[in-house]
């Protein structure tokens, strides 16, 4: 159980930094990086749970989380590229306003 405890202590700062990055940033690229940090925290805790229990279900969940993070990353890159092409900016506030000039 000590492996799982150490992983939880390693995951808490990742989650806090990721959630702060999501809440406090306006730039879509920075929000994307914060989402990736939260995904890394998820994979860390799932991998630790699989190692602590030595069950295939934890490893399958970890693999599914990695696949989901890869798909999410690809979709976010596509969205950032599209928003940059359409609005010429990746500021979330400007995108919400419809790309109007200040």
C-alpha positions in Angstrom: 0.0 0.0 0.0 3.0 2.3 0.4 3.4 2.5 -3.4 -0.1 3.8 -3.7 0.4 6.3 -0.9 3.5 7.7 -2.6 1.7 8.0 -5.9 -1.2 9.9 -4.3 1.3 12.4 -2.8 2.9 12.8 -6.2 -0.5 13.2 -7.9 -1.9 15.9 -5.7 0.5 18.6 -6.8 -0.1 17.6 -10.5 -3.8 17.9 -10.0 -3.6 21.2 -8.2 -1.3 22.8 -10.8 -3.5 21.4 -13.7 -6.7 22.6 -12.2 -5.2 26.1 -11.5 -4.0 26.3 -15.0 -7.5 25.4 -16.4 -9.2 28.0 -14.1 -6.8 30.9 -14.3 -5.6 31.0 -18.0 -7.2 32.6 -21.0 -4.8 31.3 -23.6 -6.2 28.1 -25.2 -2.7 26.6 -25.6 -2.0 27.0 -21.8 -5.4 25.5 -21.0 -4.4 22.6 -23.2 -1.2 22.1 -21.4 -3.0 22.2 -18.0 -5.4 19.5 -19.3 -2.4 17.4 -20.2 -1.0 17.8 -16.7 -4.3 16.6 -15.2 -4.2 13.7 -17.6 -0.7 12.8 -16.4 -1.9 12.9 -12.8 -4.7 10.5 -13.8 -2.3 8.0 -15.5 0.0 8.3 -12.5 -2.6 7.3 -10.0 -4.0 4.5 -12.2 -0.6 3.1 -12.8 0.2 3.1 -9.1 -3.1 1.4 -8.4 -2.3 -1.3 -10.9 1.2 -1.8 -9.5 -0.1 -2.0 -5.9 -2.8 -4.5 -6.7 -1.1 -6.4 -9.6 -4.4 -6.8 -11.3 -5.0 -6.5 -15.0 -8.0 -4.2 -14.6 -5.7 -1.4 -13.3 -3.4 -1.8 -16.3 -6.3 -1.8 -18.7 -7.6 1.4 -17.1 -4.2 3.0 -17.4 -3.9 2.0 -21.1 -7.4 3.4 -21.8 -6.5 6.6 -20.0 -3.3 6.9 -22.2 -5.4 6.4 -25.3 -8.0 8.9 -24.1 -5.2 11.5 -23.4 -3.7 11.0 -26.8 -7.1 11.5 -28.5 -7.8 14.5 -26.3 -4.4 16.0 -27.2 -5.0 15.5 -30.9 -8.4 17.1 -30.8 -7.1 20.1 -28.7 -4.3 20.7 -31.2 -6.9 20.6 -34.0 -9.1 23.1 -32.2 -6.2 25.4 -31.5 -5.2 25.3 -35.1 -8.8 26.0 -36.3 -9.3 28.9 -33.8 -6.0 30.4 -34.8 -6.9 30.2 -38.5 -10.5 31.6 -38.0 -9.9 34.2 -35.2 -6.2 34.9 -35.6 -5.9 34.4 -31.8 -6.2 31.7 -29.2 -7.4 33.9 -26.4 -10.5 32.2 -24.9 -12.3 35.5 -24.1 -11.9 36.8 -27.7 -13.2 33.5 -29.0 -16.2 33.7 -26.8 -17.0 37.2 -28.1 -16.8 36.0 -31.6 -13.4 37.3 -32.5 -14.4 41.0 -32.2 -11.6 43.5 -31.9 -11.2 45.3 -28.5 
